[in-house]
Amino acid sequence: MDIWNPEKRSSCMSKIKGANTLPEKTLRSALHRAGFRFRINVKNLPGKPDIVLKKYNMVIFVHGCFWHHHESCSNANFPKSNKVFWYDKITKTMERIKLNATT
């Protein structure tokens, strides 16, 4: 059971960003200051990498703890409401990441 009504939940979820998150912006800023030039969120590469350093034939993925549930990360917690939904959704995300990592 969700603590918010569907309209409030929809409003909150619509504000969650899939790109240009604070960790991504921080990393990009540091790379740029160090003299690296790059492309961001490249759609034609597997997994749509967050940062592509074409000159170095390198891609960077910035993974947040909530969606990616890294092993032994204290920030990787499942929400307390709507547990089945979130478990399924995050598990599928983790499976998709593993699949993209092998391609």
C-alpha positions as CSV (number, residue, x, y, z in Angstrom):
1,M,0.0,0.0,0.0
2,D,1.4,3.3,-1.1
3,I,1.3,6.2,1.4
4,W,0.4,8.7,-1.4
5,N,-2.5,8.9,-3.8
6,P,-1.8,8.1,-7.5
7,E,-1.7,11.8,-8.5
8,K,0.9,12.7,-5.8
9,R,3.0,9.6,-6.6
10,S,2.9,10.4,-10.3
11,S,4.0,14.0,-9.6
12,C,6.9,12.8,-7.4
13,M,8.0,10.1,-9.9
14,S,7.9,12.6,-12.8
15,K,10.6,14.7,-11.1
16,I,13.1,11.8,-11.0
17,K,15.8,12.4,-13.5
18,G,17.4,9.7,-15.7
19,A,20.2,12.0,-16.9
20,N,22.1,15.1,-15.7
21,T,22.0,14.0,-12.1
22,L,24.2,15.7,-9.5
23,P,26.9,12.9,-9.5
24,E,27.0,13.0,-13.3
25,K,27.4,16.8,-13.4
26,T,30.1,16.7,-10.7
27,L,32.1,14.0,-12.6
28,R,31.6,15.8,-16.0
29,S,32.8,19.1,-14.4
30,A,35.9,17.4,-13.0
31,L,36.7,15.7,-16.3
32,H,36.2,19.0,-18.2
33,R,38.5,20.9,-15.8
34,A,41.1,18.2,-16.3
35,G,41.0,18.9,-20.1
36,F,38.9,15.9,-21.2
37,R,36.3,16.4,-23.9
38,F,33.4,14.0,-24.1
39,R,29.9,13.2,-25.3
40,I,27.0,12.5,-22.9
41,N,24.1,10.0,-22.9
42,V,25.1,8.4,-26.2
43,K,22.0,6.5,-27.4
44,N,23.7,4.4,-30.1
45,L,26.0,2.6,-27.7
46,P,24.9,-0.4,-25.6
47,G,23.5,0.7,-22.2
48,K,23.5,4.4,-23.3
49,P,26.7,5.4,-21.4
50,D,26.5,8.6,-19.3
51,I,29.9,9.8,-20.6
52,V,31.9,8.8,-23.7
53,L,35.5,9.7,-24.1
54,K,35.8,8.8,-27.8
55,K,39.5,9.8,-28.0
56,Y,40.4,7.2,-25.4
57,N,37.8,4.6,-26.6
58,M,36.3,4.7,-23.1
59,V,32.8,4.9,-21.6
60,I,31.7,5.8,-18.1
61,F,28.5,4.8,-16.4
62,V,27.5,6.7,-13.2
63,H,25.4,4.3,-11.2
64,G,23.2,5.5,-8.3
65,C,22.8,3.3,-5.3
66,F,19.0,3.2,-5.3
67,W,18.6,1.8,-8.9
68,H,21.7,-0.3,-9.1
69,H,21.9,-1.8,-5.6
70,H,25.6,-2.3,-5.5
71,E,26.9,-5.1,-3.3
72,S,27.6,-4.1,0.3
73,C,26.3,-0.5,-0.2
74,S,24.5,0.9,2.8
75,N,22.5,3.2,0.6
76,A,21.0,0.4,-1.5
77,N,17.7,0.0,0.4
78,F,14.3,-1.0,-1.0
79,P,11.4,1.4,-0.2
80,K,9.2,0.3,2.6
81,S,5.9,0.9,0.7
82,N,4.8,-1.1,-2.3
83,K,7.7,-3.6,-1.7
84,V,6.7,-6.1,-4.4
85,F,6.6,-3.5,-7.1
86,W,10.0,-2.0,-6.2
87,Y,11.7,-5.3,-5.7
88,D,10.6,-6.4,-9.2
89,K,11.5,-3.1,-10.8
90,I,14.9,-2.8,-9.2
91,T,15.7,-6.5,-9.9
92,K,14.9,-6.0,-13.6
93,T,17.1,-2.9,-13.7
94,M,20.0,-4.9,-12.2
95,E,19.4,-7.7,-14.8
96,R,19.4,-5.2,-17.6
97,I,22.7,-3.7,-16.4
98,K,24.3,-7.1,-16.3
99,L,23.1,-7.9,-19.8
100,N,24.4,-4.5,-21.1
101,A,27.7,-5.1,-19.4
102,T,28.2,-8.3,-21.4
103,T,27.5,-6.7,-24.8
